Amino acid sequence: MPIYIDQIKRGVEITENPNRIISIVPSITELLDYLQLENEVIGVTKFCEHPPTWRKSKTIVGGTKMLKFEVIESCNPDLIIANKEENNKADIEHLENKFPVWVSEVKNFNDGINLIKNLGTITGRIDRAEKLIQSINVAKTELNQKLKDKPKYKVAYLIWEKPMMAAGGDTFINEMIEQAGGVNVFKNRKRYPTISPNELESANPDYVFLSSEPFPFKEKHVQSYKEICPTAVIQLVDGTYFSWYGSRMLPAMEYFHKFQD
């Protein structure tokens, strides 16, 4: 069987054109749908909301961090697609003792493009994957052209309420903030730091982005952050456009235009 190198640099032996695929990453599930792998995907997590029909037609194998191993084993997959950040290391190690597990790690735009290309190759959908990549690159070029002469705006991107947590610089979110024409005020911090109201105020952002996930910020939260940062625009944002890699990167480029209009 062919050996494919995953995004954490491991060689994974995978049957050619696998037809019993389990995705334990919501954004990758959406990508597999875009690649027209409805018949090949047999299992997804309870958090895989796109496409919505798959939650009824596919086997639910638990949550991204609480997998049901007995259900996965009963599916007898010939490929499991995981993510270093979204899934637990111990779970991946347990699964790879029995099944091929290809692990993604996406920290920047190019990693996202490589993910699409790699999964297109593994699943026999390289033509469709390359068309998606081309469309994303065209949309990115159009957005960059619009941003060319515009000043960067400072952004604090919050992912959690209590404790208050922000996106740091070594994240895919940080990369997408930059694609949207912003500068992350916490880019010098690692991963998802816990911050205080004083730290948020001192960062003096132009925008405070309140993400729809993993914490579902709502309109009721806007005023409390306005009190912390009275000069900033407090903006509810769709977190999938900042944190989901794969096919979601295409509509993300269009979504980012709204911050420049």
C-alpha positions as CSV (number, residue, x, y, z in Angstrom):
1,M,0.0,0.0,0.0
2,P,1.1,3.6,-0.6
3,I,2.7,5.5,2.2
4,Y,1.6,9.1,2.7
5,I,3.4,11.7,4.9
6,D,0.9,13.4,7.2
7,Q,1.3,17.0,8.6
8,I,3.2,15.9,11.7
9,K,5.7,14.2,9.5
10,R,4.7,10.6,10.0
11,G,4.5,8.0,7.2
12,V,1.1,6.4,7.1
13,E,0.3,3.3,5.1
14,I,-3.1,3.8,3.4
15,T,-4.9,1.7,0.9
16,E,-5.3,3.3,-2.5
17,N,-8.6,5.3,-2.8
18,P,-9.9,4.4,0.7
19,N,-13.6,3.9,0.8
20,R,-14.3,3.5,4.5
21,I,-13.3,6.9,5.9
22,I,-13.9,8.4,9.3
23,S,-13.3,12.1,10.0
24,I,-13.0,13.2,13.6
25,V,-12.4,16.9,12.6
26,P,-15.5,19.1,11.7
27,S,-13.7,21.3,9.1
28,I,-12.2,18.3,7.4
29,T,-15.6,16.6,7.3
30,E,-16.8,19.7,5.3
31,L,-13.8,19.4,3.0
32,L,-14.5,15.7,2.3
33,D,-18.1,16.6,1.3
34,Y,-16.6,19.3,-1.0
35,L,-14.4,16.6,-2.5
36,Q,-17.6,14.5,-3.2
37,L,-16.8,11.7,-0.9
38,E,-20.3,11.1,0.5
39,N,-20.2,7.4,-0.3
40,E,-16.7,6.9,1.1
41,V,-17.2,8.7,4.4
42,I,-18.8,6.3,6.9
43,G,-18.3,8.1,10.3
44,V,-18.1,11.6,11.7
45,T,-18.2,13.3,15.1
46,K,-21.3,14.8,16.8
47,F,-19.7,18.2,16.1
48,C,-19.5,17.7,12.3
49,E,-22.3,20.0,11.4
50,H,-21.5,20.4,7.7
51,P,-22.9,19.0,5.6
52,P,-26.0,18.8,8.0
53,T,-27.4,15.7,6.3
54,W,-24.3,13.6,7.3
55,R,-25.2,13.8,10.9
56,K,-28.2,11.6,10.1
57,S,-26.7,9.4,7.4
58,K,-23.3,8.7,8.9
59,T,-22.2,6.8,12.1
60,I,-21.6,9.2,14.9
61,V,-18.3,8.2,16.6
62,G,-18.4,10.5,19.6
63,G,-16.9,14.0,20.1
64,T,-13.6,15.3,18.9
65,K,-12.1,14.7,22.3
66,M,-14.4,12.0,23.6
67,L,-14.3,9.3,20.9
68,K,-16.2,6.1,21.1
69,F,-13.6,3.5,20.3
70,E,-16.0,0.6,20.1
71,V,-18.1,2.4,17.5
72,I,-15.0,3.2,15.4
73,E,-13.8,-0.3,15.6
74,S,-17.2,-1.6,14.5
75,C,-17.0,0.6,11.4
76,N,-13.6,-1.0,10.5
77,P,-12.3,2.1,8.7
78,D,-9.5,2.0,6.2
79,L,-8.7,5.7,7.0
80,I,-9.2,8.0,10.0
81,I,-8.4,11.7,9.5
82,A,-7.5,13.5,12.7
83,N,-6.0,16.8,13.8
84,K,-3.1,17.4,16.3
85,E,-4.9,20.2,18.1
86,E,-8.5,19.1,18.0
87,N,-8.1,15.5,19.0
88,N,-6.3,14.0,21.9
89,K,-2.8,12.5,21.4
90,A,-3.7,9.4,23.5
91,D,-6.8,8.8,21.3
92,I,-4.8,9.0,18.1
93,E,-2.1,6.7,19.5
94,H,-4.8,4.2,20.5
95,L,-6.5,4.2,17.1
96,E,-3.3,4.0,15.0
97,N,-2.6,0.6,16.6
98,K,-5.5,-0.8,14.6
99,F,-6.2,1.7,11.7
100,P,-4.4,4.1,9.4
101,V,-4.6,7.6,11.1
102,W,-3.6,10.6,9.0
103,V,-3.0,13.6,11.3
104,S,-3.4,17.2,10.1
105,E,-1.7,20.2,11.6
106,V,-2.6,23.6,10.2
107,K,-1.0,26.7,11.6
108,N,-0.9,28.9,8.5
109,F,-2.5,29.5,5.1
110,N,0.0,27.2,3.2
111,D,-0.7,24.4,5.7
112,G,-4.4,24.7,4.8
113,I,-3.6,24.5,1.1
114,N,-1.3,21.5,1.6
115,L,-4.1,19.8,3.6
116,I,-6.5,20.1,0.7
117,K,-3.9,18.8,-1.8
118,N,-2.9,15.9,0.4
119,L,-6.4,14.7,1.1
120,G,-7.3,15.1,-2.6
121,T,-4.3,12.9,-3.4
122,I,-5.1,10.3,-0.8
123,T,-8.8,10.0,-1.7
124,G,-8.4,10.1,-5.5
125,R,-9.9,13.5,-5.8
126,I,-6.9,15.5,-6.7
127,D,-8.5,17.2,-9.7
128,R,-11.3,18.6,-7.5
129,A,-8.8,19.5,-4.8
130,E,-6.7,21.5,-7.2
131,K,-9.7,23.4,-8.6
132,L,-10.6,24.3,-5.0
133,I,-7.0,25.5,-4.3
134,Q,-7.1,27.6,-7.5
135,S,-10.4,29.2,-6.5
136,I,-9.0,30.0,-3.0
137,N,-5.9,31.5,-4.4
138,V,-7.9,33.7,-6.8
139,A,-10.1,34.9,-4.0
140,K,-7.1,35.6,-1.8
141,T,-5.5,37.6,-4.6
142,E,-8.7,39.7,-5.0
143,L,-8.8,40.3,-1.3
144,N,-5.1,41.3,-1.1
145,Q,-5.7,43.7,-4.0
146,K,-8.5,45.4,-2.0
147,L,-6.2,45.6,1.1
148,K,-3.2,46.8,-0.7
149,D,-3.5,50.5,0.2
150,K,-5.5,50.1,3.4
151,P,-4.0,50.5,6.9
152,K,-3.8,47.5,9.2
153,Y,-6.3,47.5,12.1
154,K,-5.5,46.0,15.5
155,V,-7.6,43.0,16.6
156,A,-8.1,41.1,19.8
157,Y,-9.7,37.8,18.9
158,L,-11.5,36.2,21.8
159,I,-12.4,32.5,21.9
160,W,-13.6,32.1,25.5
161,E,-15.5,34.0,28.1
162,K,-14.6,32.7,31.6
163,P,-11.7,32.7,31.7
164,M,-11.1,35.3,29.0
165,M,-9.0,33.6,26.3
166,A,-7.6,35.0,23.1
167,A,-5.9,33.6,20.0
168,G,-2.1,33.9,20.0
169,G,0.3,34.2,17.2
170,D,1.1,30.6,16.5
171,T,-2.4,29.7,15.4
172,F,-4.4,29.4,12.1
173,I,-6.7,32.1,13.5
174,N,-3.8,34.6,13.7
175,E,-3.0,33.8,10.0
176,M,-6.6,34.5,9.0
177,I,-6.7,37.7,10.9
178,E,-3.8,38.8,8.8
179,Q,-5.5,37.7,5.7
180,A,-8.5,39.8,6.7
181,G,-6.2,42.9,6.9
182,G,-5.7,42.9,10.7
183,V,-2.9,42.6,13.2
184,N,-3.4,40.4,16.2
185,V,-2.6,42.4,19.4
186,F,-1.7,39.1,21.1
187,K,0.5,37.8,18.3
188,N,3.5,37.6,20.6
189,R,1.6,35.2,22.9
190,K,1.5,31.4,22.4
191,R,-1.5,29.3,21.4
192,Y,-4.6,30.6,23.3
193,P,-3.5,32.7,26.3
194,T,-5.7,33.6,29.2
195,I,-5.9,37.3,29.5
196,S,-7.3,39.8,32.0
197,P,-9.6,42.8,31.3
198,N,-6.6,45.1,32.0
199,E,-4.5,43.3,29.4
200,L,-7.2,43.6,26.9
201,E,-7.6,47.3,27.6
202,S,-3.9,47.9,27.5
203,A,-3.6,46.2,24.1
204,N,-5.8,49.0,22.8
205,P,-7.4,47.1,19.9
206,D,-9.3,48.8,17.1
207,Y,-11.6,45.7,17.0
208,V,-12.5,43.1,19.6
209,F,-13.7,40.0,17.6
210,L,-16.0,37.8,19.7
211,S,-16.0,34.4,18.0
212,S,-19.0,32.2,17.6
213,E,-16.9,29.2,18.6
214,P,-15.7,27.4,20.7
215,F,-17.5,29.8,23.1
216,P,-20.7,31.0,21.5
217,F,-20.5,34.8,22.1
218,K,-23.8,36.6,21.6
219,E,-25.1,40.1,21.4
220,K,-25.5,40.1,25.2
221,H,-21.7,40.0,25.6
222,V,-21.0,43.0,23.4
223,Q,-21.7,45.6,26.1
224,S,-19.4,44.1,28.7
225,Y,-16.5,44.3,26.3
226,K,-17.5,47.8,25.2
227,E,-16.9,48.8,28.9
228,I,-13.4,47.3,28.8
229,C,-12.5,48.8,25.4
230,P,-14.7,51.8,25.0
231,T,-12.9,53.0,21.8
232,A,-12.9,49.7,20.1
233,V,-15.5,48.2,17.7
234,I,-16.9,45.1,19.4
235,Q,-17.7,42.7,16.6
236,L,-19.4,39.3,16.7
237,V,-17.8,37.1,14.1
238,D,-18.4,33.7,12.5
239,G,-15.5,31.7,14.0
240,T,-15.6,29.1,11.3
241,Y,-14.1,31.6,8.8
242,F,-11.1,32.2,11.0
243,S,-10.5,28.7,12.5
244,W,-11.7,26.2,9.9
245,Y,-9.3,25.1,7.2
246,G,-10.1,23.3,4.0
247,S,-13.0,24.3,1.8
248,R,-14.2,26.9,4.3
249,M,-11.1,28.9,3.3
250,L,-12.9,29.9,0.0
251,P,-15.9,31.6,1.5
252,A,-13.7,33.1,4.2
253,M,-12.0,35.3,1.6
254,E,-15.3,36.8,0.7
255,Y,-16.3,37.1,4.4
256,F,-13.2,39.1,5.1
257,H,-14.3,41.8,2.7
258,K,-16.8,43.0,5.2
259,F,-14.1,44.4,7.5
260,Q,-12.9,46.7,4.7
261,D,-16.3,48.0,3.5
